[in-house]
Amino acid sequence: MDTTTTRWTLVALGASALLVACTDTTETSTATTPAPAAAQKSSAPEAKAILTTADGAAAGTVSFSPAPGGTEVDIQVTSTKAITAGKFHGIHVHANDDAANGEGCKADPAGVASTWFTSADGHLKAGTATHNDHTGDFPSVLVRKDGTASQRFTTDRFTPSEVVGKAVILHAGADNFGNIPTGALPDQYAANAEAATTKTAATGNAGDRVACGLVNKA
């Protein structure tokens, strides 16, 4: 074998070895790469509320499941005449902790709407926190034109077990999330009465309570 032949043989063998090494490295890397956290699925629901209106009509469900980073909340709204279609509606977890107001989801359909489900008390919160820093504050739900809605998000403000025994309230109007800048400047608002800012601090001024569901273990 001459020198030229020997040289080309060695080059070919070296290239083959390099190709095998690259292939082995790629296969090892692929086999050991963990799935990203975002791809992990939440567990089965541990708590659930069944929403009904003042007249007892089914209005949807709210489920609470353990999930990476917190609690996954799954909201499903069904069509009912009590819920205005094509609009945003405030929705929150209420404390349901003052027996003087009643307990759970109580409403007289013959009574005025402002009295419905007051038995569920105010928002679930820690200390003197105001809206939108309440433990039970949620993003508003957008009800489609057909009267239904579907929304899912993750919160780290509570675990599923911490809302068992509380109540979920769906409101008649949109939630302003406390974003009402008051003052005398051209881009600020002047409240007509103290009640306007009081309601904003308490509930986001989202209006009457049109549906309610007591949270139970799933």
Residue, then its C-alpha position, 0 to 999 in steps of 0.5 A: m500500500d502506498t503512502t497516499t492510499t494509507r493517508w486516505t484510509l486513515v482520514a476515512l476511519g477518522a471521519s467514521a469515528l467522529l460520526v459515530a461519536c456525534t450520533d451517540t451524543t445526540e441520542t443520549s441527550t435526547a433520552t435524558t432531556p426532561a419535559p419542560a414544567a409548562a408541559q406538565k398537566s394538572s391533577a384531577p380536581e380536588a374541589k368544585a363549585i356548582l353555580t346556580t342562579a337565584d331561581g335555581a337554574a344551573a349556571g356552570t361549574v368552577s373546579f380547583s386542581p393542584a397544578p405546577g406553580g399553584t392551583e388551576v381554576d377551570i370555569q365553565v358557564t352555561s347559558t341562562k337568562a340571568i347572565t348577560a351574553g357577550k359581556f365580561h362578568g366579575i367572578h370571585v371566591h367569597a368568604n362565606d364566614d359570617a353566620a349572621n348573614g346566613e350560610g352558603c348560597k341563599a337567594d329569594p328569586a322574588g326579592v330584589a337582585s341586590t339581596w341575592f347571595t349576600s349569605a356568601d359574605g364578602h371576598l375571601k381575603a387576608g386582613t384588610a386587603t382591598h380589591n384586587d389584592h384579595t385572595g379570592d380575586f379572579p380575572s373576569v370571565l367573558v361570556r360569549k354571545d351564545g351565553t356560555a363561557s370557558q376560562r382556565f388559569t393558575t393562581d398561587r393565592f390559595t390551594p384547593s383545600e383552602v377554598v372548600g367551604k367558601a363560595v364562588i360568586l358570578h356577578a352581573g357586571a364587569d370587574n374594574f379591579g380597583n383601577i379607578p384613578t380618582g382626583a382632579l386631573p383631566d385623566q382622573y375621576a371624581a366620585n359622585a359619592e363615597a359609595a362608588t369608591t367603597k364598592t370598588a375597594a370591596t368588589g371591583n363594583a361588579g354589580d349584583r350577584v347573579a349566580c353562586g356555588l358552594v365549594n365542596k371536595a370533588 
